[in-house]
Amino acid sequence: MGDGPLTDLELDIRLTNDLSQLEPLIGRLESFIEQADIPPTPAYRLELAVDEFFNNAVDHGYPDGRTGDIGVHIRRTGDRLELTFSDDGDAFDPFAAPAPNLTGTVEERPIGGLGVHLVRTLCDSFAYRREGGRNVLTLGFKLTA
Amino acid sequence: MIQIDRIVEGNVVVTAVRGRLDSSSSPKLDEFLAAAPDDGSVILLDFADLTYISSAGLRVVLKATKLARSSGATLAVCGLIPQVHEVFDVSGFSTLIPIHQSREAALATFT
């Protein structure tokens, strides 16, 4: 995992598409959350977004097994958190997927498909773009939640 | 990353999970809950010391719920911190799985 500049208000991490990177990534994120004094609820939502997108990118973005480059950038500005998650995996807009069935009986519920739904519901803004061969997801979180 | 303990209280099997349930730790809970429960028994997942759950953890909880139903057992959870409770609400699990405030409150309803 590359060492980006780390300040109280900004975190910039580059990493490869390997699940072994998740634990150090979460460690860096939790240090940032502590230093930037992020309240528990937005902190949890931010961590969930990074975790779900990282897992999705690693699991589905590189079906040919090539080494990928994933970027996580987080900035605290006033009462908002901005997350930019990018990867050079196959083009995929997670927000275009239909919401999973959340009202059926236990037998009807699909095992899976929940991650993006959780993130999309718990953030305050989200956007996808394909730019320079990368999927770029930008999410906003209010700190006052 | 996680610690899992099993405590039997009458017909209730309490599974207490401490730590985080993400993609790297959830397979451990999945393994722990893989055996079909006895007909009429109760599986209580005590999440009082669970600080984090992602969709990977929710998948394991849903799978265990399906297994319990098909075995004639009941699965319930207790002790959710507010952020974990929010994830249960948003995923629609709150309407599927009984959620109790604490282990004591849950045991009082099952025994």
HADDOCK unambig.tbl for C-alpha pairs under 7 A between the chains (distance, minus, plus):
assign (segid A and resid 41 and name CA) (segid B and resid 83 and name CA) 5.96 0.50 0.50
assign (segid A and resid 44 and name CA) (segid B and resid 83 and name CA) 6.73 0.50 0.50
assign (segid A and resid 48 and name CA) (segid B and resid 54 and name CA) 6.30 0.50 0.50
assign (segid A and resid 102 and name CA) (segid B and resid 91 and name CA) 6.50 0.50 0.50
assign (segid A and resid 102 and name CA) (segid B and resid 92 and name CA) 5.03 0.50 0.50
assign (segid A and resid 103 and name CA) (segid B and resid 92 and name CA) 6.54 0.50 0.50
assign (segid A and resid 106 and name CA) (segid B and resid 66 and name CA) 6.31 0.50 0.50
assign (segid A and resid 106 and name CA) (segid B and resid 96 and name CA) 6.51 0.50 0.50
assign (segid A and resid 107 and name CA) (segid B and resid 66 and name CA) 6.57 0.50 0.50
assign (segid A and resid 111 and name CA) (segid B and resid 59 and name CA) 5.58 0.50 0.50
assign (segid A and resid 111 and name CA) (segid B and resid 62 and name CA) 6.87 0.50 0.50
assign (segid A and resid 112 and name CA) (segid B and resid 59 and name CA) 6.15 0.50 0.50
assign (segid A and resid 114 and name CA) (segid B and resid 55 and name CA) 5.76 0.50 0.50
assign (segid A and resid 114 and name CA) (segid B and resid 91 and name CA) 6.75 0.50 0.50
assign (segid A and resid 115 and name CA) (segid B and resid 55 and name CA) 5.00 0.50 0.50
assign (segid A and resid 118 and name CA) (segid B and resid 90 and name CA) 6.42 0.50 0.50
assign (segid A and resid 118 and name CA) (segid B and resid 91 and name CA) 6.57 0.50 0.50
